[in-house]
Amino acid sequence: MTTEPRPPRALARVLFSPWAITVAFVAVHAWLIQDAWKWKPQIFGDVGLYEWWVRNGISTGHWPVFDESWVYPVGALLAITPPAWFSQTPDGYAWVWLSLVTALDAVATVFLVRARPRGPLGAWFWLIFLLALGPIFLGRLDGVIAPVILLALVISARHPAVAMTLATLGAWIKIAPGAAAVAIAATARSWTGFARHVVLPGAVVSVLVIGWALVMGSGSRVLDVFGEQSDRALQVEAVGATPFLLMGLNNPEYDPVWNDVIYTYEILGAAPGALAEALDIALPLVVLLLAALAWFAVRRRPERAHDVLLLVAAAELLALIVFNKVGSPQFIAWIGPPVAVAIALYGGGTAAARRTWLPPALGMLVTAYLTYLIFPVRYGEFLGGFQYMIVVGAVRNGLLVALLLGAIVRLVQIAVASPHREAEPVPEPAAAPALQKEQDDT
C-alpha cells in the first residue's frame, strides 16, 4: 500500500525540480533587467563607458592598455568588446551586454544545480541573493566575474586545475576572482597538486594574456592596473568611510565630494586620506594572512580542505570589500558565490554545516538588500546625508565586517580543533553527475 508524500516533501520536489528553477531563473533575471532599465542612468553608466572604449578602439585603433593606462586589467577587453560586434546603438550594446551577463549566469547556475547533494537549494539561494541585490551587477563587469567565481568554486573540488584556470582568467578581467585563485592555492594538499592544479594553469593563462597585451603594444601598461587605485581617495560607500559619514551628520567637513575624473563621490580630508593610505597597505596583508590561516587549517584538518576553501574564498572576497577604499555597490555580487556553493555541497546536512553557513547566508541576503536600498533606490538621500540612509549604510557595512569576522573565527576553529573533538565533521562534497570521474589529488 502506498501513501501520498507529505505536502512539504511534495512541495520540495516541485521547488527543486529543474523546471521550477528554470522558471525562477527566467523570472528573476527578467525582473532584474526590467529594474535595470527603470534605473537606466544609474545602472548603465559604466556600460556606456565600455561601449565608448570599444567603439573608439575599433574606429581609431586606440585601445585601453594597448595605448594608454586603464583602470581594469587587459582581460576586461575580452568581456566588453563582443557586444559591439552585434549592435550599432548604445541601447543595442546594453541589450547585448545584458544577454551576455545572463547567459554566463545561466551556465554557472546549471553547474550549481547539478552539484550534489543540494545543488537546487544552492541555486535558490543564489537567485534570491541576486534578486535582493538588484540590478547593479548587471551594468558592471562584476556581472561577468560573479558567475566566473561561482563556476570556479562549484567545480573546484573535483577539477581544481579548471577552476584555477577560470579564476585566473577572471582575475585578468577584474581582480576579485583572484580571491578564488588564492583560496585554491592555499588549500592545495600536496606540492604535486599545487604545481599541477595551481601554478601550471595560473601561469599558462597569465602568460597568454600578458603575451597578447605585449604583442598589441601595451608594454608595462599591462601591469599598471595593480597600482591604478593608489591615488584614489576614500569612496563614500566604502566600509572605511562609515565613521566619517556618521560624524558628518553634524560636521560638513566630511560631506561627499564629486570626483569628476573617475566619476565617483569621495570623502576628503586629512583623516580620511590617512585611512585610505592605511587600507592600501592593510588589504594585501590581510589577503596573505587569510591564505596562511587557510594553509594551516588544511595542514591540520586535510579532510576539511574543500570546506576551508569555500570559507577562505568568502573571507578573501569580504576582505577585498572591507579593506578596500573603493566601495562600489556591485562588489557585493562577489560574496554570494561561496555561500551558494557551500549550501549546494553542505547546507542542511550536519549541524556543523548549518552553524557554518546558515548565519552568513542570512546575513548576505540582508546585506544585498540594504545595498539595493543605498544604490540605486535611495542614493540621493545617502549622498545628501539623510540620517536614516547613513544608518542603513552603517548597518550594511557593519554586516560586512561581521561576516568577515565570522569567516575568520570559523577558519580558526577548524585550524585549532583536533579531529576527534569535532563531533560532526563536514563531509567532502560529492561531485555533480557529469564531474564524477576525475578525482582531486590536491
Protein Blocks (a to p, Z undefined) as FASTA:
>chain_A
ZZdddfklmmmmmmmpmklmmmmmmmmmmmmmmmmmmmmmmmmmmmmmmmmmmmmmmmno
paghjloccfbdfklmmmmmmmmmmccbfklmmmmmmmmmmmmmmmmmmmmmmpcfklmm
mmmmmmmmmmmnommlmmpmklmmmmmmmmmmmmmmmmmmlmmmmmmmmmmmpmklmmmm
mmmmmmpcbfklmmmmmmmmmmmmmmmmmmmmmmnonmmmlmmmmmmmmmpccdfklmkl
mmmmmmmmmocklgccddfklopaddedjklmmmmmmmmmmmmmmmmmmmmmmmmmmmmm
mmlmmmmmmmmmmmmmmmmmmmpcbfcfklmmmmmmmmmmmmmmmgopamklmmmmmmmm
mmmmmmmmmmmmmpmklmmmmmnopaklmmmmmmmmmmmmmmmmmmmmmmmmmmmpcfkl
mmbacddddddfklmmpccfZZ
